[in-house]
Amino acid sequence: MHIGFDAKRFFHNPTGLGNYSRTLVHSLAQYFPMHQYFLFNTSPSKQFILPENSTLHQVLPQSGLSKNLPFLWRSHWITKDLLRHKIDLYHGLSHELPFRIAQKGIRSVVTVHDLIFERYPHQYGRYEVQMHRRKIQYACKEANAVIAASNQTKKDLVERYNIQPAKIAVCYQSCHATFNQPAAENIKDHLRTIYQLPPAFFLFVGSIIERKNLMGVSRAMLQIKNQLQLPLVVVGMGHLQKEKILQFLKGNSLESSTLFISEIEDVPELFHLQKPANLAALYQMATALVYPSFFEGFGIPVLEAMCSGLPVITSNISSMPEIGGDAVLYVNPFNETEIATAMLRMQNEANLRSDCSEKGLQQALNFTPQICAAAVMNVYQKIMDSGNL
């Protein structure tokens, strides 16, 4: 089978949807080498290079017009290249499919990670919301099958867009294999020095936006200011929300309680936190992950932490219980007292940390690259056999 992928984010997004794309495609190639995988990329990338002599093939726009207008190639003209490479099935890895792909006789699957923009439209521009909505609704209608990142996302697609449940398969994602591997001590030492990390700390990983609820964590820390011994290390970028949080911390004499390390300058490229090995080492250095997000389509930091053996505090709503199972400490993200209590427990109760670590490693086995790739390949096979799920 010749399987094509929308590989824009595979090659050009170092986090988030890029990580999802790379982990899935490499896993498919590893565990199902009998197929050929074609990655349709809008422009060359120096950051992510495909291995030579493999079943992975990069396809770039060939004509001058396609090179100059890659967004039109990706959404319209790409079908000519799909036919030229005899693509049997095309997978839109991030909410999109080329227009009229079904009319060209090419079967397709689209992954929808979340509909967060529908729940939090004020965090997006009006045009951005409309654009996302049109693309996803069209892709779900055009595709032979829809892959949802979680049952929460499937529920949202059914309730908000009236997509038939039988058309949607829930296929969880995995994370980079390096999160399962012990980090070298010299790497940890370098990270501790470069980022000026304390001996022990809580960890927060995610964009600094309202939905991620870092402000709620900050307010929780204020409640236990005199009992909290561990600072919070934040990995993530932001602007407006970060400024609000900085003002809150300063106004409550909590500046030293939170370290924002993603914007530290002059960090050698070898130790950038966008590199999975460095982020994995950071997880392994922390005491617990604090991740009480208001809403997630999947919540990859929860899985990364469990793979790393790091205890997790996370929300008891949206997709987080699907990922965490019985291995994490749940809180109501709208209740800052619950967050504060959970942080104190993780700080003070070694038995709780050990229990969460052991259960987390076991729970993470449900999301191995092999299991996740097999679930997606099962969708492909059903589509090729009968045209639907």
VENUR-V919011 format. One record per residue. N is the residue number from 1. SS is DSSP state (A for helix, B for strand, O for the rest). OMEGA is omega in radians with two decimals (* if undefined). NEAR is the number of other ideal C-beta (glycine too) atoms within 12 Angstrom. Layout:
BEGIN
n	ss	omega	near
N	SS	OMEGA	NEAR
N	SS	OMEGA	NEAR
END
This chain:
BEGIN
n	ss	omega	near
1	O	3.03	25
2	B	-3.07	29
3	B	3.12	42
4	B	-3.14	44
5	B	2.89	49
6	B	-2.96	46
7	O	3.13	43
8	A	-3.09	34
9	A	3.05	35
10	A	-3.04	39
11	A	-2.95	32
12	A	3.12	26
13	O	-3.06	24
14	O	-3.11	24
15	O	2.95	30
16	A	-3.08	32
17	A	3.06	32
18	A	3.11	29
19	A	3.09	36
20	A	-3.09	41
21	A	-3.09	40
22	A	-3.13	38
23	A	-3.12	37
24	A	-3.05	49
25	A	3.12	46
26	A	3.11	32
27	A	3.10	32
28	A	-3.13	40
29	A	-3.12	28
30	A	-3.00	26
31	A	3.12	25
32	O	-3.04	27
33	O	3.14	18
34	O	-3.14	15
35	O	3.06	30
36	B	-3.03	24
37	B	-3.07	44
38	B	-3.09	38
39	B	-3.08	42
40	B	-2.98	46
41	B	-3.08	38
42	O	-3.12	31
43	O	-3.11	23
44	O	3.11	18
45	O	3.08	22
46	O	-3.04	8
47	O	-3.08	21
48	O	-3.07	27
49	O	3.12	16
50	O	3.08	27
51	O	3.12	15
52	O	3.08	9
53	O	3.14	8
54	O	3.10	20
55	O	3.12	24
56	B	-3.10	33
57	B	3.08	28
58	B	3.09	29
59	B	-3.14	36
60	B	3.06	26
61	O	-3.02	28
62	O	-3.07	17
63	O	3.12	16
64	A	-3.14	10
65	A	3.13	14
66	A	3.11	26
67	A	-3.12	19
68	A	-3.14	14
69	O	-3.04	18
70	A	3.14	28
71	A	3.09	19
72	A	3.05	19
73	A	-3.07	31
74	A	-3.02	37
75	A	-3.08	29
76	A	-2.94	23
77	A	-3.05	29
78	A	-3.08	44
79	A	3.08	30
80	A	3.13	23
81	A	3.07	33
82	A	3.12	37
83	A	-3.13	21
84	A	3.13	18
85	O	3.07	27
86	O	-3.14	20
87	O	3.11	36
88	O	-3.09	27
89	B	-3.11	40
90	B	-3.10	47
91	B	2.99	49
92	B	-2.99	43
93	O	-3.08	44
94	O	2.90	35
95	O	-3.01	40
96	O	2.97	39
97	O	3.05	44
98	O	3.13	38
99	O	3.05	24
100	O	3.12	20
101	O	3.14	38
102	A	3.14	25
103	A	3.11	14
104	A	3.11	25
105	O	-3.14	18
106	O	3.11	36
107	B	-3.01	34
108	B	3.07	45
109	B	3.06	48
110	B	3.04	44
111	B	3.01	47
112	B	-3.07	49
113	O	-3.14	41
114	O	3.00	37
115	O	-3.08	37
116	A	-3.13	36
117	A	3.08	30
118	A	-3.14	26
119	A	-3.09	26
120	O	-3.08	23
121	A	-3.12	18
122	A	3.10	16
123	A	3.13	23
124	O	3.01	21
125	O	-3.12	12
126	A	3.13	13
127	A	-3.12	12
128	A	3.11	18
129	A	-3.13	21
130	A	3.14	16
131	A	3.11	19
132	A	-3.10	31
133	A	-3.12	24
134	A	-3.10	20
135	A	-3.09	30
136	A	3.14	37
137	A	3.12	26
138	A	-3.11	28
139	A	-3.14	38
140	A	3.10	37
141	A	-3.05	25
142	A	-3.01	31
143	O	2.98	42
144	O	3.11	37
145	B	3.11	43
146	B	3.02	42
147	B	3.08	45
148	B	-3.08	42
149	O	-3.13	46
150	O	3.03	37
151	A	3.08	24
152	A	3.13	35
153	A	3.08	41
154	A	3.12	36
155	A	3.14	24
156	A	3.14	34
157	A	3.13	39
158	A	-3.03	23
159	A	-3.04	16
160	A	-3.07	23
161	A	3.08	30
162	O	3.05	14
163	O	-3.12	32
164	O	-3.12	18
165	A	-3.10	20
166	A	-3.14	14
167	A	-3.01	31
168	B	3.03	35
169	B	3.07	36
170	B	3.10	34
171	O	-3.14	40
172	O	3.10	41
173	O	3.07	46
174	O	3.07	42
175	O	-3.08	39
176	O	-3.07	35
177	A	-3.10	25
178	A	3.13	27
179	A	3.10	39
180	A	-3.04	28
181	O	3.10	19
182	O	3.12	18
183	O	3.11	29
184	O	-3.10	17
185	A	-3.14	13
186	A	3.06	13
187	A	3.11	26
188	A	-3.14	25
189	A	3.11	16
190	A	3.14	23
191	A	-3.13	36
192	A	-3.14	27
193	A	-3.07	15
194	A	-3.07	24
195	O	3.10	33
196	O	-3.07	17
197	O	3.05	32
198	O	-3.13	22
199	O	3.14	14
200	O	-3.07	21
201	B	2.90	35
202	B	-3.10	48
203	B	3.02	46
204	B	-3.14	47
205	B	3.13	43
206	O	3.08	39
207	O	3.13	27
208	O	3.11	32
209	O	-3.04	26
210	A	-3.05	26
211	A	-3.10	33
212	A	2.95	37
213	O	3.04	40
214	A	3.07	43
215	A	3.09	35
216	A	3.09	36
217	A	3.14	46
218	A	3.12	42
219	A	3.08	31
220	A	3.14	40
221	A	3.07	40
222	A	-3.14	28
223	A	-3.07	24
224	O	-3.05	30
225	O	-3.07	21
226	O	-3.13	13
227	O	-3.05	17
228	O	-3.12	32
229	O	-3.06	21
230	O	3.04	29
231	B	3.10	33
232	B	3.06	44
233	B	-3.07	38
234	B	3.03	43
235	B	-3.10	44
236	O	-3.10	35
237	O	3.10	25
238	O	3.14	26
239	O	-3.05	15
240	A	-3.13	17
241	A	3.11	27
242	A	3.12	28
243	A	3.10	15
244	A	-3.12	20
245	A	3.11	36
246	A	3.10	26
247	A	3.12	16
248	A	-3.13	25
249	A	3.14	29
250	A	-3.12	16
251	A	-3.12	14
252	O	3.09	20
253	O	-3.14	13
254	O	-3.05	27
255	A	-3.06	19
256	A	-3.08	17
257	A	-3.04	34
258	B	-3.14	37
259	B	3.09	30
260	B	-2.96	30
261	O	-3.08	35
262	O	-3.09	27
263	O	3.05	19
264	O	-3.06	22
265	O	3.05	10
266	O	3.05	10
267	O	3.09	21
268	O	-3.08	16
269	A	-3.13	13
270	A	-3.06	15
271	A	3.06	27
272	O	-3.09	26
273	O	3.02	35
274	O	3.07	26
275	O	-3.07	25
276	A	-3.10	29
277	A	3.13	28
278	A	3.11	34
279	A	3.10	42
280	A	3.11	36
281	A	3.14	35
282	A	3.06	44
283	A	-3.07	48
284	A	3.14	32
285	A	-3.01	36
286	O	3.08	46
287	O	3.10	40
288	B	3.01	47
289	B	3.06	54
290	B	-2.98	51
291	B	-3.10	52
292	O	-3.11	49
293	O	3.10	48
294	O	-3.13	32
295	O	3.08	33
296	O	3.00	41
297	O	3.06	41
298	O	-3.13	42
299	O	-3.04	45
300	A	3.11	43
301	A	3.11	45
302	A	3.12	49
303	A	3.13	49
304	A	3.13	42
305	A	-3.14	49
306	A	3.09	42
307	A	-3.11	40
308	O	-3.10	39
309	O	-3.11	34
310	O	3.05	45
311	O	-3.01	42
312	B	2.88	52
313	B	3.14	48
314	B	-3.02	51
315	B	3.14	41
316	O	-3.11	25
317	O	-3.10	24
318	O	-2.99	36
319	O	-3.01	38
320	A	3.08	40
321	A	3.07	25
322	A	-3.06	34
323	A	-3.02	42
324	A	-3.11	41
325	O	3.13	26
326	O	-3.00	19
327	O	-3.04	36
328	O	3.10	41
329	B	-3.05	40
330	B	3.07	29
331	B	2.94	36
332	O	-3.06	24
333	O	3.11	35
334	O	-3.11	20
335	O	-3.07	22
336	A	3.09	25
337	A	3.07	21
338	A	3.11	29
339	A	-3.14	42
340	A	3.14	31
341	A	3.14	26
342	A	3.13	41
343	A	3.11	47
344	A	3.12	30
345	A	3.13	29
346	A	3.12	42
347	A	-2.93	30
348	A	-3.00	19
349	O	-3.13	19
350	A	-3.14	16
351	A	3.10	13
352	A	3.13	27
353	A	-3.14	31
354	A	-3.13	18
355	A	3.14	22
356	A	3.14	38
357	A	-3.12	32
358	A	3.13	20
359	A	3.13	25
360	A	3.10	40
361	A	3.12	27
362	A	3.14	21
363	A	-3.11	29
364	A	3.13	38
365	A	3.07	21
366	A	-3.03	26
367	A	3.13	42
368	O	3.10	29
369	A	-3.12	37
370	A	3.13	22
371	A	-3.09	21
372	A	3.10	37
373	A	3.14	31
374	A	3.12	23
375	A	3.13	32
376	A	3.12	43
377	A	3.08	35
378	A	3.07	24
379	A	3.11	37
380	A	-3.07	37
381	A	3.12	26
382	A	3.14	24
383	A	-3.13	32
384	A	-3.11	26
385	A	-3.00	17
386	A	-3.13	13
387	O	3.10	19
388	O	3.13	20
389	O	*	28
END
